[in-house]
Amino acid sequence: MTDDVLGDLNPNEVRVRFPPSPTGLLTVGNIRSALFNWAFARHYGGKLVLRIEDTDTARNTEEGYRYTYDALRWLGLNWDEGPEVGGDFGPYLQSERMDIYADVVAKLLAAGKAYHCYCSQEELDQRREAARTSGQHSGYDGHCRNLTPEQVQAYVDEGRRPVVRLRLPDRPIVFDDLVRGEITFLPENLGDYVLVRANGYPLYPLVNPVDDALMEITHVLRGEDLLPSTPRQIALYEALAEIGVGSGRTPRFGHLPFVMGEGNKRLSKRDKGSGLGEYVERGFLPEGLLNYLALLGWSIAEDRDVFTMDEMVEAFDIRKVNSNSARFDPKKCEAINAAHMRLLPQDEFAARTIPFLARAGVLPAEPSDEQLAVLKAAVPLVQERMNTLDESVDMLGFLFVDDASFTVDPDAAAKVLTGDANAVLDAAAKALADVEWTTEAIEAALRASLIDGLGLKPKNAFGPVRVAISGRRISPPLFESLELLGREKSLRRLEQARTITS
């Protein structure tokens, strides 16, 4: 049975590309696009090509290139060809392919597939306004399509510098979008578009199809914002095939739905929650973030939201991507990440918290054996309670800071260390002074002293003790925390807390 996504291709012939720009940070929309291309390639056993769109040299930075590579590796979206990997179709930086583009344009011009356009911007604007006024299509009207040699010479004598336009076919362009089905663009709604500026600089509508053709890209999965450019690019693929550039095959397209933010507006790179850096900083797991982004347009099953990347690769079907816009929900994203945190083996969970504890100055980058033992013992107490790794600082930091660095959150102190808190702290210290230092013995002693002895409700009995030893109103289970902290530290913190009660 033939796979209608592949046509006559063998699965291992699948070649897709992800073409980021090194001029800015990756957004969740960029990452979702990279993920779907990666999953598509892995599903069929094909290849993912990383190609860098860096023709805007004024905005490129060395840090931008490095960030792109590091971000994709952090996500686990490894590429098969591209920068730092190599391949048979390089170079993979568009800034290093300028001679290639110039050669292709010369061939298009020689074959009559493209032509020079000498219209000034003012002339274009005037004719477009006239077309709009008369209710006609306001795209380029083909004024320079069939200039005589004499007309060309007259423009040259005026000192005009031409752009290069592609000669589009005078027929509908129809293609089967892998996400949206059959789409038709009528010729009257398409104008011959610019491939090269008057200064000789190649534009995106030229360089991407040329690279796709020469790199033998078979499928293009990209955002729906680029859909209007697709018929023009298809026309260029066909022209390239006619002049012998590339494999002669037009890629199959799939346009992915918009990612929407608050107010049902398209998520912008300026919106909070749109940039990858925020999720790295907060301690999202790569697999948790990718799992959620996969749900923005695709699902593994109607009744299942949490899955591994291996499971996604196995099940991924581009035809099942929803064409409707997907809304980014920060709370659900965090919940999916939390589910992946629960799935981690405890030792790995502990290891992943260390960079965040080290960043906060709670632990050294390479903890001692004693510190590691405490951390691993604490993991079962907090793994079910944390949504992101940066929460480890508030949840676990109190176990490692020394007395001089330990602080109590002012809000917790104001709300809990009040009234009879000193009496509670005194009774707790007395009960714990000589008890066997195990969770069970600690719990029994405190319950006997504070609940039975003072007649307090658990919240009023244990709240001041929790704040005293952890510095927070929310902490790991109290009795286990006391055991991990140790008798001496616990008693010193109960005493210290007496000095800040109000």
Phi, psi and omega in degrees: 000131182279133175282120185290347175282328184267332186066233181266011179282148165281147182307319183285359175270355180298131177223118177239166182223152171237117187245073180285164175257140180273029183257356182197179182279153176288136176259170179296330176294316175302314184294319178300319178297314178299318181298313182295322176295316180298312181296322179298312180297316182292324181300319183266354184078024180267206185231143174255124179257128172264118180235129186263123178274087185239032178288341176277075190297334182294336184257353183284145174225152178299325178295328179295318177297311183298318180300316182300312181295315182294321181295315180295322178291322177299321179288340183085015180267074182287145181251153184267332177221147177141191180305141179067359178240319182091191181150175186272357187239021182286179000290158185256006170257124184298332179295342179262010185242015185301320179297325178297313181297318180298320180294318180295318180298319178300321179291321178296318179294317182296327182272359181077012178279342178222165181208162177276137178242124186256007183296136175281163179298323180297317179295318178299315182297319181296315182290324177294318179296320178296321179294317179297318182299325181269005177079018180261168178298132187261014175286185182299135188266007177076023185305321185259012185300320189228050179292144174280161176305325180293320179294319177300313182298324179296317178295319180297318179297332177284351181085017180285140177253121188275155164269169174249128179244148174278138177274104182282150179290148179272059180205161177298147173252118185240134176212157180264102178286131184293343178255324191249357181083199185289132179232137181238132173244124180278147185298329181292346178260006180238139176240153175302121189255163186278129176262323185224131177292169180297336178275007178087006184275124181286144183257164181309315181298344175267308193291324182292311176297322178299314179296319178301317182294313184288331179269005175058042177291132184260333183219137179242110178250115187208174185292153183291345177296339180267000182303319181299336181275350187297314181299324178294321180291323177299319178298322179290319176304317181294320178294320179297320179297321182291333179260008174081025177261120179086194186280347183087000182261132173276128180298155170277140182252146169220118184259117187280147184293154175300151169259120185259148178254207180294150180071016180057035175253150180302132182296124182258156178296345177273349182282144175299135179091001183267337186265143180300323184304326180298322183282326174295314182298321183279349178088035169288148173280140177306317182292329177290316179295316180296320178303313181294317181296329176298329181286349178278071178123350183214156175215150180277332177193156183297329186250024184215127180248337186255127180204162178273166178292328176297320178292324177296314180302316182297322188262350192296130178223112183298333179292343181263007174287132182284135181280346180284150179301146181250136181265129178281122182245103183303323181292319179291323177302316179293322179295320177295319179297318179300321179298321178289329176296323179293333184280345183291140169302147187300321179296321179290321177302314179301315182297324183285341177279338188302314179301328181283321176292324178290319179300326180276359180078014181278321179231155171287163180300330176238090184297156176287167178300322180294317178295320178296322180297317178295317181299313182294326178290332182278337185306313180300339181279338188239344187300325180280352186254349186258144177255330179221158185291333180291343176292346180297334181295311179288326184281327188239345187303324184297340181285342189243337183287149178279173185299323183292329183266346184290134178227155176255131179303125183303321180295320178295319179297316183294329185265337187243319183274065183230170172055244184270020183301323181298322179296321178295315181295320178297315181294321179296315181298318180295320181292330185267353188301318186237010184286152172299134191270072173231158181304314183296315181292322179297314180299314181299317182295315181291322178295317180296319184282315189267323182270308180285316185287311182266350178070031182268154170285153183309318181300315181284335180282314189263343181302309179298324179293318180300311181296322181296319186268335182252340183081002184226158175282337179242128183209176170299169179313134191299310188292321176294324179296318178299317179298316181292323181292327179098154185298310188296313179297319182298314181293323179294323181287327175296321178292317180298323182294332180298333184280348183244006178290150182233000000 
